[in-house]
Structure formats: structure tokens, C-alpha cells
Amino acid sequence: MHGKQTRTSNAFAEAAADDTARQAIRLALAELGQPVEHFALAVGASPSYLRRYLDRGMPETLPAEIRRRLCVHLGLPEQALQ
């Protein structure tokens, strides 16, 4: 039973981290006053892909290269999106 609780706890921790990354992106976009579409194209992602990530949680995590580019363009530390 203990192993199952650990896996469940890990899943919740990962979900919380993903929500934190999404929130960091939303806050940065609001501070910069730019639409998500502007940054999606700048980092090589389609606007609908990034919008689905933010609004629907799909995909669960962004690919590393897109995360890195977003950090550069949004002025976020890389740890904010991991």
C-alpha cells in the first residue's frame, strides 16, 4: 500500500508543478500585456498548441526546448517552468 501512496503523491506533485508553470506563464503574459499568440510564434509553437496547454492542460508538460524559449522571451527563470 505504501508504494501506491507514493506513486499517487508523485502524480499530485507533478500536477502541482505543471499548474505552477502554467500560472507563471499566465502571470508573465499579463505583466507584459501581450497575447499568448505573440509568444507562441516566437518560441516555435502554434498559438492553439500553447493555448491548449494553458487552458486545458494538454499536453501535461511542454517540450524542453519550448519551455527554454518561453523563459527567454517571458523573462522567467528556467526553474519556473520545470
C-alpha positions as CSV (number, residue, x, y, z in Angstrom):
1,M,0.0,0.0,0.0
2,H,2.8,2.4,0.8
3,G,4.2,2.2,-2.8
4,K,0.8,3.1,-4.2
5,Q,0.6,6.1,-2.0
6,T,4.0,7.2,-3.1
7,R,3.0,6.9,-6.8
8,T,-0.2,8.9,-6.2
9,S,1.8,11.5,-4.2
10,N,4.2,11.8,-7.1
11,A,1.4,12.3,-9.5
12,F,-0.1,15.1,-7.4
13,A,3.3,16.7,-7.1
14,E,3.8,16.6,-10.9
15,A,0.4,18.0,-11.5
16,A,1.0,20.8,-9.0
17,A,4.3,21.7,-10.7
18,D,2.5,21.8,-14.1
19,D,-0.1,24.1,-12.6
20,T,2.7,26.3,-11.2
21,A,4.3,26.5,-14.6
22,R,1.0,27.4,-16.3
23,Q,0.4,30.1,-13.7
24,A,3.9,31.5,-14.1
25,I,3.3,31.8,-17.9
26,R,-0.1,33.4,-17.4
27,L,1.3,36.0,-14.9
28,A,4.2,36.8,-17.2
29,L,1.9,37.3,-20.2
30,A,-0.4,39.6,-18.1
31,E,2.6,41.6,-16.9
32,L,3.9,42.1,-20.4
33,G,0.5,42.8,-21.8
34,Q,0.9,40.5,-24.7
35,P,-1.4,37.8,-26.0
36,V,-0.2,34.2,-25.9
37,E,-0.3,34.1,-29.7
38,H,2.6,36.6,-29.8
39,F,4.9,34.4,-27.7
40,A,3.7,31.1,-29.2
41,L,5.0,32.1,-32.6
42,A,8.2,33.5,-31.1
43,V,9.1,30.1,-29.5
44,G,8.1,27.9,-32.4
45,A,4.8,26.6,-31.2
46,S,1.4,27.1,-32.8
47,P,-0.9,29.5,-30.9
48,S,-3.5,26.8,-30.4
49,Y,-1.0,24.4,-29.0
50,L,0.1,26.9,-26.3
51,R,-3.5,27.9,-25.6
52,R,-4.5,24.2,-25.1
53,Y,-1.5,23.8,-22.7
54,L,-2.6,26.8,-20.7
55,D,-6.4,26.4,-20.8
56,R,-6.9,22.6,-21.0
57,G,-3.7,21.2,-19.5
58,M,-2.8,19.4,-22.7
59,P,0.0,18.4,-23.1
60,E,0.8,17.9,-19.5
61,T,4.2,19.4,-19.9
62,L,5.8,21.4,-22.7
63,P,8.8,20.1,-24.5
64,A,12.1,21.3,-23.0
65,E,13.0,23.5,-26.0
66,I,9.7,25.3,-25.9
67,R,10.0,25.8,-22.2
68,R,13.5,27.2,-22.6
69,R,12.4,29.6,-25.3
70,L,9.4,30.7,-23.3
71,C,11.6,31.5,-20.3
72,V,13.9,33.6,-22.5
73,H,11.0,35.5,-24.2
74,L,9.0,36.0,-21.0
75,G,11.9,36.8,-18.8
76,L,11.4,33.9,-16.4
77,P,14.0,31.7,-14.7
78,E,14.1,28.2,-16.3
79,Q,13.1,26.7,-12.9
80,A,9.7,28.5,-13.2
81,L,8.6,26.1,-15.9
82,Q,10.1,22.9,-14.8
